Amino acid sequence: AIVSQEEAAVWIGDFDPDKLDVKGPGVVYHFPRDPECNTIYCNMEGIAFIDEYRIAAASDRSKADQPYNCVPHDQSVMVFQLPSPVVQPDPEPTPKPSSQEM
C-alpha cells in the first residue's frame, strides 16, 4: 500500500521493490471526508494491514497553514474497513534443489 497525503488516499496493489515499480492497476481508496466533502485526514503517513478487510493508518501533526478540519485527526492511529477484501498475492515458490545439487 502507498499513501498520498496530497490526495488523502491510499493505493493498494502489487509493488515490485526490486524495480521500484507497480504491477497492474491496483485500487485507490480515498480517506473519508466531512459532510461538505473537505479532506479531514490530511497528514496520513503510515499504513499497515490488519487483515484483508482492514487497514491501520497513522497521521502526522497538522501544519500551521492547514485548515482547522485537519486538526482533530492529526497525530493519531485509525482503523479503516475496506469495501472489499484485499487478496495478497501468493509468494513466488522457492525453487527446489535438483537431485544433482544434493
C-alpha positions as CSV (number, residue, x, y, z in Angstrom):
1,A,0.0,0.0,0.0
2,I,1.1,3.5,-0.8
3,V,-0.3,6.6,0.9
4,S,-0.8,10.0,-0.8
5,Q,-1.1,12.9,1.7
6,E,-1.9,15.3,-1.1
7,E,-4.9,13.2,-2.3
8,A,-5.8,11.9,1.1
9,A,-5.9,8.4,-0.4
10,V,-4.2,5.0,-0.3
11,W,-3.3,2.9,-3.3
12,I,-3.4,-0.9,-2.8
13,G,-1.8,-3.1,-5.3
14,D,1.2,-5.2,-6.2
15,F,4.6,-3.4,-5.9
16,D,7.9,-4.7,-7.1
17,P,10.5,-3.4,-4.6
18,D,13.4,-4.6,-6.8
19,K,12.3,-2.5,-9.8
20,L,10.5,0.2,-7.7
21,D,7.5,-0.2,-9.9
22,V,3.9,-1.2,-9.6
23,K,2.4,-4.3,-11.1
24,G,-1.0,-3.8,-12.6
25,P,-3.5,-1.0,-11.8
26,G,-4.3,-1.6,-8.1
27,V,-7.1,0.2,-6.4
28,V,-7.3,3.7,-4.9
29,Y,-9.3,4.4,-1.8
30,H,-9.9,7.9,-0.5
31,F,-10.0,8.5,3.2
32,P,-13.4,9.7,4.5
33,R,-14.3,13.3,4.1
34,D,-16.6,15.6,6.1
35,P,-20.2,16.4,5.0
36,E,-19.0,19.2,2.8
37,C,-16.5,16.8,1.1
38,N,-13.5,18.5,2.7
39,T,-10.4,16.5,3.5
40,I,-10.2,15.7,7.2
41,Y,-7.4,13.1,7.1
42,C,-4.8,15.5,5.9
43,N,-1.5,14.0,7.0
44,M,-1.7,10.3,6.6
45,E,1.8,8.8,6.7
46,G,1.8,5.1,7.6
47,I,-0.4,2.1,6.5
48,A,-0.4,-1.4,7.8
49,F,-2.8,-4.2,7.0
50,I,-4.6,-5.7,10.0
51,D,-6.3,-8.3,7.8
52,E,-7.8,-8.5,4.3
53,Y,-10.6,-6.1,5.2
54,R,-9.0,-3.5,7.5
55,I,-6.0,-1.2,7.5
56,A,-4.5,0.8,10.3
57,A,-3.3,4.3,9.3
58,A,-1.1,6.8,11.2
59,S,-1.2,10.5,10.8
60,D,1.4,13.2,11.4
61,R,0.8,16.5,13.2
62,S,-1.2,19.1,11.2
63,K,0.8,22.0,9.9
64,A,0.1,25.6,11.0
65,D,-1.2,26.6,7.5
66,Q,-3.7,23.7,7.2
67,P,-7.4,24.2,7.7
68,Y,-8.8,23.5,11.2
69,N,-10.7,20.4,9.9
70,C,-7.3,18.7,9.7
71,V,-6.6,19.1,13.4
72,P,-9.0,16.5,15.0
73,H,-7.3,13.6,13.2
74,D,-3.7,14.6,13.5
75,Q,-1.1,12.6,15.4
76,S,-3.5,9.6,15.5
77,V,-3.8,5.9,14.6
78,M,-7.0,5.0,13.0
79,V,-8.5,1.8,11.6
80,F,-10.5,1.8,8.3
81,Q,-12.5,-1.0,6.9
82,L,-12.1,-1.6,3.1
83,P,-15.2,-2.1,0.9
84,S,-13.9,-5.3,-0.4
85,P,-11.1,-7.7,0.8
86,V,-7.6,-7.3,-0.4
87,V,-6.2,-10.6,-1.6
88,Q,-2.5,-10.8,-1.0
89,P,-0.6,-12.5,-3.9
90,D,0.9,-15.8,-3.3
91,P,4.7,-15.6,-2.8
92,E,6.7,-16.9,-5.6
93,P,7.6,-20.5,-4.9
94,T,11.1,-21.2,-3.9
95,P,12.8,-23.5,-6.4
96,K,13.5,-27.0,-5.1
97,P,17.1,-28.2,-5.4
98,S,17.6,-30.8,-8.1
99,S,18.9,-34.3,-7.2
100,Q,22.2,-33.3,-8.7
101,E,22.6,-30.4,-6.2
102,M,22.1,-32.6,-3.1
